[in-house]
């Protein structure tokens, strides 16, 4: 009985930890459907957030700049819209080639992705 209780508790914890700690995003077609608007900079020095695009949802981080792009908006934690001007954006991102470069450069905007 203890083993069943332990396994059930473990399964519940794993279920909730996957949903709450992953930075899964969906790219919207309309700014009105989006939670945040982002602009992609040419340099990481102009960015508020350096983003690494993960190939698996299990590699996505917890608001640390490692994003996994979902196919459905219902699977995503945040819906983003890419704007053409940095003045229309909530924050500016730069796509990095390495996971280790990902992270916030301007932490005052970090709450926008929670």
C-alpha contacts under 8 A as a table, 3 or more apart, distances in Angstrom:
res1	aa1	res2	aa2	distance
1	X	4	X	5.22
1	X	5	X	6.27
2	X	5	X	5.09
2	X	6	X	6.06
3	X	6	X	5.06
3	X	7	X	6.13
4	X	7	X	5.12
4	X	8	X	6.06
5	X	8	X	5.14
5	X	9	X	6.10
6	X	9	X	5.14
6	X	10	X	6.03
7	X	10	X	5.03
7	X	11	X	6.08
8	X	11	X	5.16
8	X	12	X	6.28
9	X	12	X	5.20
9	X	13	X	6.22
10	X	13	X	5.15
10	X	14	X	6.17
11	X	14	X	5.17
11	X	15	X	6.13
12	X	15	X	5.09
12	X	16	X	6.34
13	X	16	X	5.35
13	X	17	X	5.99
14	X	17	X	5.10
14	X	18	X	6.14
15	X	18	X	5.56
15	X	19	X	6.73
16	X	19	X	5.31
16	X	20	X	6.13
17	X	20	X	5.29
17	X	21	X	5.84
18	X	21	X	5.77
18	X	22	X	6.17
19	X	22	X	6.04
21	X	61	X	6.72
21	X	62	X	4.89
22	X	57	X	7.36
22	X	58	X	7.52
22	X	60	X	5.38
22	X	61	X	5.30
22	X	62	X	5.29
22	X	63	X	7.82
22	X	77	X	7.67
23	X	60	X	5.45
23	X	61	X	5.41
23	X	62	X	5.46
23	X	63	X	5.93
23	X	65	X	7.95
23	X	66	X	6.84
23	X	67	X	5.40
23	X	68	X	6.58
23	X	76	X	7.85
23	X	77	X	6.43
23	X	78	X	7.69
24	X	57	X	6.89
24	X	60	X	6.73
24	X	67	X	5.78
24	X	68	X	4.85
24	X	69	X	5.96
24	X	70	X	6.38
24	X	75	X	7.47
24	X	76	X	4.84
24	X	77	X	5.33
24	X	78	X	6.67
25	X	67	X	6.56
25	X	68	X	6.08
25	X	69	X	4.99
25	X	70	X	5.93
25	X	73	X	7.73
25	X	76	X	4.83
25	X	77	X	5.86
25	X	78	X	4.89
25	X	79	X	5.58
25	X	80	X	6.79
26	X	69	X	5.48
26	X	70	X	5.27
26	X	71	X	6.87
26	X	72	X	6.69
26	X	73	X	5.41
26	X	76	X	5.67
26	X	77	X	7.99
26	X	78	X	6.47
26	X	79	X	4.76
26	X	80	X	6.07
27	X	69	X	7.28
27	X	73	X	7.99
27	X	79	X	5.96
27	X	80	X	5.07
27	X	81	X	5.79
27	X	82	X	7.58
28	X	31	X	7.07
28	X	33	X	6.57
28	X	34	X	6.09
28	X	73	X	7.99
28	X	79	X	6.24
28	X	80	X	5.85
28	X	81	X	5.21
29	X	33	X	7.77
29	X	81	X	6.77
30	X	33	X	5.54
30	X	34	X	6.79
30	X	81	X	6.66
31	X	34	X	5.20
31	X	37	X	6.88
31	X	80	X	7.95
31	X	81	X	5.52
33	X	79	X	7.39
34	X	37	X	6.84
34	X	78	X	7.79
34	X	79	X	4.81
34	X	80	X	5.09
34	X	81	X	5.68
35	X	78	X	6.16
35	X	79	X	5.16
35	X	80	X	5.97
35	X	81	X	7.95
36	X	78	X	7.70
36	X	79	X	6.67
36	X	80	X	5.10
36	X	81	X	6.47
36	X	89	X	7.82
36	X	90	X	6.21
36	X	112	X	7.23
36	X	113	X	7.91
37	X	80	X	5.68
37	X	81	X	4.78
37	X	82	X	5.91
37	X	83	X	6.43
37	X	88	X	7.40
37	X	89	X	4.85
37	X	90	X	5.24
37	X	91	X	7.02
38	X	80	X	6.81
38	X	81	X	6.14
38	X	82	X	5.05
38	X	83	X	5.98
38	X	86	X	7.56
38	X	89	X	4.81
38	X	90	X	5.89
38	X	91	X	5.35
38	X	92	X	5.54
38	X	93	X	6.65
39	X	82	X	5.69
39	X	83	X	5.35
39	X	84	X	6.55
39	X	85	X	6.46
39	X	86	X	5.27
39	X	88	X	7.98
39	X	89	X	5.68
39	X	91	X	6.71
39	X	92	X	4.81
39	X	93	X	6.07
40	X	47	X	7.91
40	X	82	X	7.47
40	X	86	X	7.93
40	X	92	X	5.94
40	X	93	X	5.00
40	X	94	X	5.49
40	X	95	X	7.55
41	X	44	X	6.99
41	X	46	X	6.32
41	X	47	X	6.20
41	X	92	X	6.44
41	X	93	X	5.98
41	X	94	X	5.28
42	X	46	X	7.60
42	X	94	X	6.82
43	X	46	X	5.56
43	X	47	X	6.94
43	X	94	X	6.52
44	X	47	X	5.11
44	X	50	X	6.34
44	X	93	X	7.60
44	X	94	X	5.33
44	X	95	X	7.87
44	X	96	X	7.87
46	X	92	X	7.41
46	X	94	X	7.99
47	X	50	X	6.45
47	X	91	X	7.80
47	X	92	X	4.88
47	X	93	X	4.86
47	X	94	X	5.71
47	X	105	X	6.99
47	X	106	X	7.96
48	X	91	X	6.11
48	X	92	X	5.17
48	X	93	X	5.87
48	X	104	X	6.10
48	X	105	X	5.04
48	X	106	X	4.74
48	X	107	X	7.68
48	X	109	X	7.50
49	X	65	X	6.56
49	X	91	X	7.69
49	X	92	X	6.47
49	X	93	X	4.81
49	X	94	X	6.56
49	X	102	X	7.47
49	X	103	X	5.85
49	X	104	X	4.45
49	X	105	X	5.58
49	X	106	X	6.83
50	X	65	X	5.99
50	X	93	X	5.57
50	X	94	X	4.86
50	X	95	X	6.00
50	X	96	X	6.34
50	X	101	X	6.88
50	X	102	X	4.79
50	X	103	X	5.26
50	X	104	X	6.26
50	X	105	X	7.27
51	X	65	X	4.51
51	X	66	X	5.72
51	X	67	X	6.69
51	X	93	X	6.52
51	X	94	X	5.88
51	X	95	X	4.84
51	X	96	X	5.82
51	X	101	X	7.92
51	X	102	X	5.08
51	X	103	X	6.76
52	X	65	X	6.16
52	X	66	X	4.84
52	X	67	X	6.16
52	X	95	X	5.75
52	X	96	X	5.20
52	X	97	X	6.57
52	X	98	X	6.42
52	X	99	X	5.36
52	X	101	X	7.58
52	X	102	X	5.60
53	X	66	X	6.11
53	X	67	X	5.18
53	X	68	X	5.93
53	X	69	X	7.53
53	X	95	X	7.28
53	X	96	X	7.84
53	X	99	X	7.98
54	X	57	X	7.05
54	X	59	X	5.97
54	X	60	X	6.06
54	X	66	X	6.25
54	X	67	X	5.68
54	X	68	X	5.02
54	X	69	X	7.83
54	X	99	X	8.00
55	X	59	X	7.26
55	X	68	X	6.69
56	X	59	X	5.42
56	X	60	X	7.05
56	X	68	X	6.50
57	X	60	X	5.37
57	X	68	X	5.45
59	X	66	X	7.54
59	X	68	X	7.66
60	X	66	X	5.14
60	X	67	X	5.28
60	X	68	X	5.59
61	X	64	X	5.69
61	X	65	X	6.91
61	X	66	X	5.08
61	X	67	X	6.80
62	X	65	X	7.87
62	X	66	X	7.71
63	X	66	X	7.30
63	X	110	X	7.63
63	X	113	X	6.52
63	X	114	X	7.08
64	X	102	X	6.71
64	X	103	X	5.01
64	X	104	X	6.75
65	X	102	X	4.96
65	X	103	X	4.75
65	X	104	X	6.79
66	X	99	X	6.80
66	X	102	X	6.29
66	X	103	X	7.73
69	X	76	X	7.85
70	X	73	X	6.96
70	X	75	X	6.46
70	X	76	X	6.06
71	X	75	X	7.74
72	X	75	X	5.55
72	X	76	X	6.88
73	X	76	X	5.23
73	X	79	X	6.72
76	X	79	X	6.76
78	X	113	X	7.02
83	X	86	X	7.25
83	X	88	X	6.62
83	X	89	X	6.40
84	X	88	X	7.70
85	X	88	X	5.51
85	X	89	X	6.88
86	X	89	X	5.13
86	X	91	X	7.58
86	X	92	X	6.59
89	X	92	X	6.72
91	X	109	X	7.09
96	X	99	X	7.28
96	X	101	X	6.39
96	X	102	X	6.71
97	X	101	X	7.75
98	X	101	X	5.56
98	X	102	X	7.22
99	X	102	X	5.50
104	X	107	X	5.72
104	X	110	X	7.12
106	X	109	X	6.22
106	X	110	X	7.39
107	X	110	X	5.04
108	X	111	X	7.33
109	X	112	X	5.79
110	X	113	X	6.04
110	X	114	X	7.47
111	X	114	X	5.35
